[in-house]
Amino acid sequence: MIKKCLVCNKEFNTRPYLVKKGYGKYCSHKCYINAVKQGKYPKRGYQKGHPQLNTGKTHFKKGVNQGYGFKKGNVPWNKDKKYPQITGKNHFNWKGGVSDENEKIRHSLEMKCWEREVFSQNNRTCQKCKKKSKLTAHHILNFAEYPKLRFKVSNGITFCRKCHKLFHQTYGYNNNNKEQVWEFLR
């Protein structure tokens, strides 16, 4: 399709689908830039405050609620409400109202404090490889077999995750003792 440039009046070839889309008015990018500078052709694309071509609405209207999203000052309909249909005994994951004692202890504040004290006792470094990241506090004497020593700082040592896993792969998870730890550290 042959068209005439709106700036320099030079004839040029263009494709019909480009003309349909509203392009193909200028022979080159240079002529297009000159037309924009002279104000003959408005800039394409988004311009703040100008109406959108497809809707006739402006992009942003201040203070108008579009009917979706959060509106300041509104309280959610489900705030402070429980669902009796799916809480307690009616919940699919209900296990009789008893949490595992081991889980309660391991997630307790006392356990967190013990872990923090063991880390500080060992200068926050793995005692095997001397790394300072991804640390875990390990019970020298088993957590399950020695309940009185669970929160004694002297019963803890710091390992990184990799060394902790290696220790348990080597010596297992049961009947661990001090001799195994000292042998592992050599």
C-alpha beads as a LAMMPS data file, in Angstrom:
LAMMPS data file: protein, C-alpha beads

186 atoms
185 bonds

1 atom types
1 bond types

-500.0 500.0 xlo xhi
-500.0 500.0 ylo yhi
-500.0 500.0 zlo zhi

Masses

1 110.0

Atoms # bond

1 1 1 0.000 0.000 0.000
2 1 1 1.407 3.384 -1.013
3 1 1 0.857 6.340 1.352
4 1 1 1.989 9.965 1.459
5 1 1 4.043 11.188 4.461
6 1 1 2.208 13.865 6.453
7 1 1 5.445 15.837 7.098
8 1 1 7.582 15.679 3.942
9 1 1 4.871 14.620 1.421
10 1 1 7.139 11.805 0.190
11 1 1 5.429 8.611 -1.032
12 1 1 6.322 5.384 0.795
13 1 1 5.214 1.743 1.025
14 1 1 3.428 0.476 4.112
15 1 1 1.399 -2.571 5.064
16 1 1 -2.426 -2.355 5.155
17 1 1 -2.707 -3.825 8.673
18 1 1 -0.511 -0.962 9.982
19 1 1 -2.813 1.604 8.383
20 1 1 -5.807 -0.133 10.001
21 1 1 -4.121 0.171 13.404
22 1 1 -3.549 3.889 12.861
23 1 1 0.132 3.706 11.874
24 1 1 1.724 4.221 8.476
25 1 1 1.351 8.018 8.416
26 1 1 5.043 8.889 8.229
27 1 1 7.824 7.651 5.959
28 1 1 10.393 7.413 8.761
29 1 1 10.874 7.744 12.493
30 1 1 12.561 11.102 11.862
31 1 1 9.402 12.482 10.247
32 1 1 7.276 11.132 13.118
33 1 1 9.503 12.933 15.676
34 1 1 9.249 16.180 13.670
35 1 1 5.450 15.859 13.605
36 1 1 5.309 15.360 17.373
37 1 1 7.605 18.377 17.937
38 1 1 5.441 20.571 15.689
39 1 1 2.298 19.360 17.455
40 1 1 0.806 17.832 14.291
41 1 1 0.493 14.403 15.860
42 1 1 -0.135 13.744 19.572
43 1 1 2.105 11.367 21.512
44 1 1 0.906 7.778 21.643
45 1 1 0.591 5.833 24.884
46 1 1 -0.440 6.726 28.390
47 1 1 -0.899 10.378 29.298
48 1 1 -2.044 11.166 32.829
49 1 1 -5.530 12.655 33.011
50 1 1 -6.370 12.042 29.341
51 1 1 -9.326 9.804 28.561
52 1 1 -8.650 6.207 27.589
53 1 1 -9.552 5.557 23.977
54 1 1 -11.510 2.385 24.642
55 1 1 -13.693 3.547 27.569
56 1 1 -13.940 7.309 27.595
57 1 1 -13.002 7.319 31.302
58 1 1 -9.921 8.965 32.758
59 1 1 -7.243 6.712 34.235
60 1 1 -7.452 7.872 37.841
61 1 1 -10.307 9.577 39.619
62 1 1 -9.526 10.594 43.162
63 1 1 -12.040 9.741 45.862
64 1 1 -14.098 7.372 43.747
65 1 1 -14.540 3.831 45.064
66 1 1 -14.417 1.326 42.231
67 1 1 -16.412 -1.248 44.235
68 1 1 -13.502 -3.533 45.107
69 1 1 -10.509 -3.617 47.444
70 1 1 -10.096 -2.246 50.936
71 1 1 -11.979 0.871 51.912
72 1 1 -10.503 2.776 54.841
73 1 1 -12.630 2.619 57.988
74 1 1 -14.541 -0.526 57.063
75 1 1 -14.383 -3.454 59.480
76 1 1 -14.142 -6.901 57.850
77 1 1 -17.306 -8.961 58.255
78 1 1 -15.437 -11.880 59.845
79 1 1 -13.358 -9.962 62.407
80 1 1 -13.367 -11.639 65.863
81 1 1 -15.782 -14.325 64.653
82 1 1 -15.193 -18.058 64.909
83 1 1 -16.742 -20.642 62.687
84 1 1 -18.397 -23.272 64.924
85 1 1 -18.840 -25.488 61.859
86 1 1 -15.067 -25.953 61.444
87 1 1 -13.516 -25.302 64.874
88 1 1 -12.616 -27.724 67.640
89 1 1 -14.115 -31.187 67.291
90 1 1 -15.694 -30.297 63.944
91 1 1 -12.313 -29.554 62.317
92 1 1 -11.017 -32.272 60.001
93 1 1 -7.605 -32.297 61.707
94 1 1 -8.894 -32.643 65.300
95 1 1 -6.860 -35.101 67.381
96 1 1 -8.832 -35.188 70.602
97 1 1 -7.668 -31.841 71.991
98 1 1 -4.223 -33.089 72.973
99 1 1 -1.058 -31.658 71.465
100 1 1 1.991 -33.836 71.472
101 1 1 3.962 -33.087 74.672
102 1 1 7.241 -33.214 72.750
103 1 1 5.958 -30.572 70.307
104 1 1 4.781 -28.299 73.146
105 1 1 8.186 -28.450 74.846
106 1 1 10.217 -27.963 71.670
107 1 1 8.212 -24.835 70.751
108 1 1 8.177 -23.388 74.271
109 1 1 9.794 -20.144 75.361
110 1 1 12.050 -22.086 77.727
111 1 1 13.423 -24.087 74.775
112 1 1 14.062 -20.927 72.750
113 1 1 15.967 -19.405 75.683
114 1 1 18.016 -22.606 76.097
115 1 1 18.873 -22.563 72.381
116 1 1 19.916 -18.899 72.524
117 1 1 22.141 -19.521 75.582
118 1 1 23.814 -22.536 73.912
119 1 1 24.556 -20.407 70.826
120 1 1 26.083 -17.627 72.913
121 1 1 28.085 -20.170 74.977
122 1 1 29.687 -21.423 71.741
123 1 1 30.178 -17.928 70.211
124 1 1 27.491 -18.627 67.591
125 1 1 29.775 -20.983 65.646
126 1 1 29.505 -24.628 64.671
127 1 1 31.861 -26.578 66.930
128 1 1 32.760 -28.994 64.098
129 1 1 33.319 -26.844 60.981
130 1 1 33.369 -23.317 62.542
131 1 1 30.572 -21.948 60.309
132 1 1 28.489 -19.075 61.667
133 1 1 25.275 -19.623 59.712
134 1 1 22.318 -22.053 59.786
135 1 1 23.000 -23.151 63.357
136 1 1 21.146 -25.676 65.520
137 1 1 21.494 -26.428 69.217
138 1 1 22.137 -30.139 69.811
139 1 1 21.454 -31.990 73.079
140 1 1 24.589 -33.902 74.104
141 1 1 22.536 -36.340 76.185
142 1 1 19.249 -37.262 74.489
143 1 1 16.230 -34.969 74.838
144 1 1 13.857 -37.924 75.291
145 1 1 15.956 -40.012 77.692
146 1 1 17.111 -37.213 80.030
147 1 1 14.125 -34.921 80.706
148 1 1 15.879 -33.229 83.665
149 1 1 18.763 -32.123 81.409
150 1 1 16.603 -30.721 78.586
151 1 1 17.155 -27.101 79.538
152 1 1 20.668 -27.299 81.044
153 1 1 23.006 -25.162 78.967
154 1 1 25.863 -27.554 79.781
155 1 1 23.928 -30.293 77.914
156 1 1 23.979 -28.324 74.646
157 1 1 26.423 -27.835 71.816
158 1 1 26.157 -25.816 68.606
159 1 1 26.296 -27.485 65.193
160 1 1 25.423 -26.167 61.743
161 1 1 22.595 -28.045 60.020
162 1 1 24.994 -30.020 57.838
163 1 1 27.161 -31.205 60.760
164 1 1 24.076 -31.929 62.907
165 1 1 22.677 -34.153 60.160
166 1 1 26.075 -35.860 59.762
167 1 1 26.245 -36.522 63.523
168 1 1 22.859 -38.248 63.556
169 1 1 23.648 -40.199 60.376
170 1 1 26.816 -41.475 62.056
171 1 1 25.559 -42.159 65.601
172 1 1 21.781 -42.389 65.171
173 1 1 19.087 -40.568 67.145
174 1 1 18.951 -42.728 70.288
175 1 1 21.384 -43.339 73.164
176 1 1 23.651 -40.408 72.274
177 1 1 26.319 -39.502 74.855
178 1 1 29.276 -37.188 75.505
179 1 1 31.860 -39.637 74.146
180 1 1 30.125 -39.689 70.754
181 1 1 30.106 -35.872 70.624
182 1 1 33.803 -35.558 71.539
183 1 1 34.719 -38.297 69.027
184 1 1 32.692 -36.486 66.351
185 1 1 34.485 -33.184 67.057
186 1 1 37.949 -34.691 66.477

Bonds

1 1 1 2
2 1 2 3
3 1 3 4
4 1 4 5
5 1 5 6
6 1 6 7
7 1 7 8
8 1 8 9
9 1 9 10
10 1 10 11
11 1 11 12
12 1 12 13
13 1 13 14
14 1 14 15
15 1 15 16
16 1 16 17
17 1 17 18
18 1 18 19
19 1 19 20
20 1 20 21
21 1 21 22
22 1 22 23
23 1 23 24
24 1 24 25
25 1 25 26
26 1 26 27
27 1 27 28
28 1 28 29
29 1 29 30
30 1 30 31
31 1 31 32
32 1 32 33
33 1 33 34
34 1 34 35
35 1 35 36
36 1 36 37
37 1 37 38
38 1 38 39
39 1 39 40
40 1 40 41
41 1 41 42
42 1 42 43
43 1 43 44
44 1 44 45
45 1 45 46
46 1 46 47
47 1 47 48
48 1 48 49
49 1 49 50
50 1 50 51
51 1 51 52
52 1 52 53
53 1 53 54
54 1 54 55
55 1 55 56
56 1 56 57
57 1 57 58
58 1 58 59
59 1 59 60
60 1 60 61
61 1 61 62
62 1 62 63
63 1 63 64
64 1 64 65
65 1 65 66
66 1 66 67
67 1 67 68
68 1 68 69
69 1 69 70
70 1 70 71
71 1 71 72
72 1 72 73
73 1 73 74
74 1 74 75
75 1 75 76
76 1 76 77
77 1 77 78
78 1 78 79
79 1 79 80
80 1 80 81
81 1 81 82
82 1 82 83
83 1 83 84
84 1 84 85
85 1 85 86
86 1 86 87
87 1 87 88
88 1 88 89
89 1 89 90
90 1 90 91
91 1 91 92
92 1 92 93
93 1 93 94
94 1 94 95
95 1 95 96
96 1 96 97
97 1 97 98
98 1 98 99
99 1 99 100
100 1 100 101
101 1 101 102
102 1 102 103
103 1 103 104
104 1 104 105
105 1 105 106
106 1 106 107
107 1 107 108
108 1 108 109
109 1 109 110
110 1 110 111
111 1 111 112
112 1 112 113
113 1 113 114
114 1 114 115
115 1 115 116
116 1 116 117
117 1 117 118
118 1 118 119
119 1 119 120
120 1 120 121
121 1 121 122
122 1 122 123
123 1 123 124
124 1 124 125
125 1 125 126
126 1 126 127
127 1 127 128
128 1 128 129
129 1 129 130
130 1 130 131
131 1 131 132
132 1 132 133
133 1 133 134
134 1 134 135
135 1 135 136
136 1 136 137
137 1 137 138
138 1 138 139
139 1 139 140
140 1 140 141
141 1 141 142
142 1 142 143
143 1 143 144
144 1 144 145
145 1 145 146
146 1 146 147
147 1 147 148
148 1 148 149
149 1 149 150
150 1 150 151
151 1 151 152
152 1 152 153
153 1 153 154
154 1 154 155
155 1 155 156
156 1 156 157
157 1 157 158
158 1 158 159
159 1 159 160
160 1 160 161
161 1 161 162
162 1 162 163
163 1 163 164
164 1 164 165
165 1 165 166
166 1 166 167
167 1 167 168
168 1 168 169
169 1 169 170
170 1 170 171
171 1 171 172
172 1 172 173
173 1 173 174
174 1 174 175
175 1 175 176
176 1 176 177
177 1 177 178
178 1 178 179
179 1 179 180
180 1 180 181
181 1 181 182
182 1 182 183
183 1 183 184
184 1 184 185
185 1 185 186
